[in-house]
């Protein structure tokens, strides 16, 4: 009889989750919260989304493509020739996307479809097919030379860069707005993330 009574006795914490399980759940919640905070910080402090608007960077980019811009890279070093960057244009009150053609101290000259930096032609493989197609149609790909009446000095000043859009005859860039201050550079375009068919890293 005493044996049966002993078997029927229930533990005082029966039906409650073990303390260990509660602690594990709490740790998981903390880890998820930390991960969420890190994602938000990385998103807002290191990377920025950018939507391409207009045809100025065709054929490399088309309007409405969405890009990821690396905002921390140029805190480590300055932009280099050939890189695609996003920068703010105070007079326009908006951001532009263009390609770096020359950096501080370089001498730039654009004549037709020939771009010279320090007297040497730039190998622009990223638009060569478009240039060849224009020539096949008996026309130039570029219709705005440099220096010109907008910008008369062809030497890039300290703390600035010279940029052009890949769509040379349909781009408002350093040939019109002048040299871009490094203070206005937001970052380098590193990734296309929309639309899905275009997802991929950007070659520089």
Number of C-alpha atoms within 10 A of each C-alpha: 5 6 7 8 8 9 8 8 8 8 7 7 8 8 7 7 9 10 8 9 10 10 11 11 11 12 12 11 12 12 12 12 12 12 12 12 12 12 12 12 12 12 15 12 12 14 21 17 16 18 16 18 16 13 17 24 23 17 13 15 21 15 13 14 17 21 25 21 22 21 20 14 15 15 10 7 8 14 21 16 15 18 18 26 23 21 19 18 15 9 7 9 8 9 17 20 27 25 23 21 23 25 25 14 15 19 18 22 21 19 13 15 17 16 19 19 18 14 11 12 13 15 12 15 9 14 17 13 12 16 20 14 13 14 13 10 10 9 13 16 23 19 13 17 16 20 19 14 10 12 14 11 16 20 20 19 17 12 14 21 27 26 26 21 24 25 21 22 13 17 20 17 20 21 23 16 14 20 23 22 16 17 10 14 22 23 24 27 26 19 18 22 16 15 11 10 8 13 14 13 13 16 12 15
